[in-house]
Amino acid sequence: MQKSRKRAIAVARRHRRVRKKISGSPDRPRLVVYRSRKHIYAQIIDDVAGRTLCAASTLGSRSRDGSSPGTKSDQSKETGLVLARAALEKGIKHVVFDRGGYRYHGRVKVLAEAAREGGLEF
């Protein structure tokens, strides 16, 4: 089996394990992270209503010519700050962090710390 396929299976397994334990509610919605090779996406979801309350990604901060400023970690930090700002505007302060099966390391960790820095509590 290819290395990338094994990695995808491991991520899916971890994500299922994490999702057994956590879910978003109206009081504490779920902050979900999806990481691709090039971008990172984050959204805050109310699982009871099945609605996305707010979202942010590195795609939203790109300039017109298609290039993104800084490293992928810098972009992740900016995404976390933008998401926290949008959540606070909607009155969301407490969330449950769903790392999406990814290890709490690198861009996922940077995004989480930036969201905390922006005012979210988890």
N, C-alpha and C positions, 0 to 999 in steps of 0.2 A: 504494500500500500504506500502511496506517495506520502511524503512528510507533511505536505500542506493538507491533505485529506485527513491524516491522523490528528493534526492540530485542530481542524474544524470539528471533528468528532469530539475531541476533548472539550472544546469551548461549548458545544451544544450540551454535553453531559453536565458540565459545571452550571450552565444556565438553567437547566431543568432542576438541578439540586437547589440552586438559589431561589428559584421561583416557587418551590414547594413551601418555603419558609416565609416569604414576604409577599405582600400585595398592597396596592395603594387604596386608600380610603378617602372620603371627602376631607377628613381631618388631617390625614398624613398621606398625600399622594406619593406616587412612586416616581423617582427620578431615574430614567432609563438611559443607558449609554450604548451606542452602537459605534464601533470603530472599524473603518475600512482601511485599506492601505494608504489612501490619500487624504481622507477626511475623517472627521468625528462628528457625531450627531448626538444630541441629548434632548430629551423631552420629559415633561412632567405629566403623568397620566393618573386619572382617577379610575381605578379598575371597577368600582361599583357601578358607575355610570357608563363606563367604557368610552371615556372622552379624553382627548389630549388637551390639557389646560394651557400649556405653552411649550415652545420648542426653540432650539437654536442649533446652528451647525456652522462648520467652517465655510460652507457654501454661501451662507448669508453675509460673511464678512469679506468676500472676494471682491477685488477691484474689477473694473470693466474689461481690462485686457486679459482677465482669466488667471493672473498670477496672484498668489496669496503672500502677504508679507510675513516674514519671519519663518522660524522652524515650525514643524508640526506641533511641538510642545507649546510654543508661543501661541499658535492658533487655538490649541485646546484650552489654554488659560483664558484667552479672549472669549471663547465660546462659553466657558463656565461663568464668567462675569456677566455676559449678555443674558444667559439663562436666569441667573440669580436676580438680575435687574428686572427682567420680565415677570418673574414669579412674585417678587415683592410688590410690583405694580398691581398684580391681581390679588394680593392679600395672602399669598402662600409663603409661610415662613418655615414650617416644619415639613420635611419630606423623608421618605425611606429611599435609600440608595440601592439601585439595582445595577450592578456592574456588568450585567449582560453576559456572564460567563467568562469575561476577561479577567486576568489577574489584576489585582490592585497595584499597578505598577505603571510607570511611564506616563503615556498620554491620559489614561483613565484616572490615575492618581492626580495629575496636574489639573484636570477638569474638576475633579471632586474638591480639591483644595481651593481652587478659584471660586467655586460655587459657595463654599463655606466663607471665604473671604468676602464675597459679595453679599452675605447676609443670610444664606440658607442654613438651617440647622439640621444635621443628621449625624 
